[in-house]
Amino acid sequence: MLTRRDLIIKWSSYGVAALLLTFLLRLTLGGITVFGVTMFLPPLLVGVVASLEDVRPAVIFGLVVGVLCDLTITGTFPCIYTLAFTLAALCCCQLAKSVLQPGLLCSFAVTALTFLFVDTLNILALWLKSRAAFLPMASLALRETAVSCLLLPVCHPVLRLLHRKFTL
């Protein structure tokens, strides 16, 4: 059992790692588009942390990342990232603990699931608002997921290292 001080250090370390990974992405690949999309890091962070941690802390991490994204990124409706990341963290954590073996493949699966939650809510909101065509939106969602998952070999080892450092 970790003490309160250890928990504060652990989650502060996750926060600093997330900020550093975001900073490095913006610094190196920020303006690059591949297949017409840019890389989107927050769902990847939520998915990987949810695959490594227990349910309650993973859901809280998803909630915090969602709130920060809603405050800094324009969404299709208010609180989309808070809702999507919280639900995704809950599902991903359950999936990683009961069905999948931990590792890079598990992180890939839960990251894709996190993108599915975000993109499904975006597609639904756009369809209800303007009756936009489904196939172009689904194509965009798949391309964004595929391009963003290219960051997984960088993010997964960093977050796994932090998890192992604080796991007894």
C-alpha positions in Angstrom: 0.0 0.0 0.0 1.4 3.3 -1.0 1.4 6.2 1.4 -0.3 9.5 0.6 3.1 11.1 -0.2 4.0 8.2 -2.6 0.6 8.5 -4.3 1.1 12.3 -4.8 4.6 11.7 -6.2 3.3 8.8 -8.4 0.4 10.8 -10.0 2.5 14.0 -10.2 5.1 11.9 -12.1 2.3 10.7 -14.5 1.2 14.3 -15.0 4.8 15.5 -15.7 5.4 12.6 -18.1 2.1 13.4 -19.9 3.1 17.1 -20.2 6.6 16.2 -21.4 5.3 13.8 -24.0 2.8 16.4 -25.2 5.6 19.0 -25.3 7.9 16.7 -27.3 5.1 15.8 -29.7 4.4 19.5 -30.3 8.1 20.3 -30.6 8.9 17.5 -33.1 5.7 16.4 -34.9 3.3 19.2 -34.1 2.7 20.6 -37.6 3.0 17.3 -39.5 -0.1 15.8 -41.0 -0.1 12.2 -42.2 -3.0 11.0 -44.4 -4.7 14.4 -43.7 -4.7 14.1 -39.9 -2.4 15.1 -37.1 -1.5 13.0 -34.1 -3.7 13.3 -31.0 -2.0 12.2 -27.8 -4.5 12.4 -25.0 -6.6 9.3 -25.9 -3.3 7.4 -26.1 -2.3 8.6 -22.6 -5.7 7.7 -21.1 -5.7 4.2 -22.7 -2.2 3.3 -21.7 -2.6 4.5 -18.1 -6.0 2.6 -17.9 -4.3 -0.6 -19.0 -1.6 -0.3 -16.3 -3.5 1.0 -13.3 -6.5 0.0 -11.1 -10.0 1.1 -12.0 -10.5 4.0 -9.6 -7.2 5.8 -10.3 -7.4 5.2 -14.0 -10.9 6.7 -14.2 -9.8 9.7 -12.2 -6.8 10.1 -14.5 -9.2 9.9 -17.5 -11.5 12.5 -15.9 -8.6 14.9 -15.3 -7.2 14.5 -18.8 -10.7 15.0 -20.2 -11.3 18.2 -18.2 -7.9 19.5 -19.3 -8.7 18.7 -22.9 -12.2 20.3 -22.7 -10.5 23.5 -21.3 -7.9 23.7 -24.0 -9.4 22.0 -27.1 -12.6 22.9 -28.9 -14.9 19.9 -29.1 -18.1 19.2 -30.9 -20.1 19.7 -27.7 -19.1 20.8 -24.2 -17.4 18.2 -22.0 -17.0 15.7 -24.8 -13.5 14.7 -23.7 -14.4 14.5 -20.0 -17.3 12.1 -20.8 -15.4 10.1 -23.4 -12.1 9.7 -21.5 -13.9 8.8 -18.2 -16.0 6.1 -19.9 -13.1 4.9 -21.9 -10.8 4.6 -18.9 -13.5 2.5 -17.1 -13.9 0.2 -20.0 -10.2 0.0 -20.9 -9.3 -0.8 -17.3 -11.8 -3.6 -17.1 -10.7 -5.0 -20.5 -7.0 -4.9 -19.6 -7.5 -6.5 -16.3 -9.8 -9.4 -17.4 -9.3 -10.1 -21.1 -6.0 -8.9 -22.4 -2.4 -9.7 -21.3 -0.5 -6.6 -20.3 2.0 -5.2 -22.8 2.2 -3.2 -26.0 -0.6 -5.1 -27.7 -2.9 -4.5 -24.8 -2.0 -0.8 -24.9 -2.8 -0.7 -28.6 -6.2 -2.3 -28.1 -7.2 0.0 -25.3 -5.9 3.1 -27.1 -8.0 2.1 -30.1 -11.0 1.7 -27.8 -10.4 5.1 -26.3 -10.3 6.6 -29.8 -13.5 4.7 -30.5 -15.3 6.4 -27.6 -14.1 9.9 -28.5 -14.8 9.5 -32.2 -18.2 7.9 -31.7 -19.3 10.8 -29.6 -17.9 13.3 -32.2 -19.6 11.5 -35.1 -22.9 11.3 -33.2 -22.8 15.0 -32.3 -22.0 16.0 -35.9 -24.6 13.7 -37.3 -27.3 15.1 -34.9 -26.3 18.7 -35.5 -25.9 18.7 -39.3 -26.7 15.3 -40.6 -23.1 14.9 -41.9 -22.2 11.8 -43.9 -21.1 8.9 -41.9 -18.4 7.4 -44.2 -16.1 10.5 -44.4 -16.3 10.9 -40.6 -15.5 7.2 -40.0 -12.6 7.4 -42.4 -11.3 10.4 -40.6 -11.6 8.6 -37.2 -9.8 5.5 -38.5 -7.0 7.6 -40.0 -6.6 9.6 -36.8 -6.5 6.4 -34.7 -3.9 4.8 -37.0 -1.7 7.8 -37.1 -1.9 8.5 -33.4 -1.1 4.9 -32.5 2.3 5.4 -34.2 3.2 7.2 -30.9 2.6 4.1 -28.8 6.1 2.7 -29.0 7.3 5.9 -27.3 4.5 6.5 -24.8 4.0 2.9 -23.6 7.6 2.3 -22.3 7.6 5.7 -20.5 4.3 5.1 -18.7 5.1 1.5 -18.0 8.4 2.5 -16.4 6.5 4.9 -14.1 4.0 2.3 -13.2 6.7 -0.3 -12.4 8.6 2.3 -10.3 5.6 2.8 -8.0 4.2 -0.7 -8.0 5.2 -2.7 -4.9 
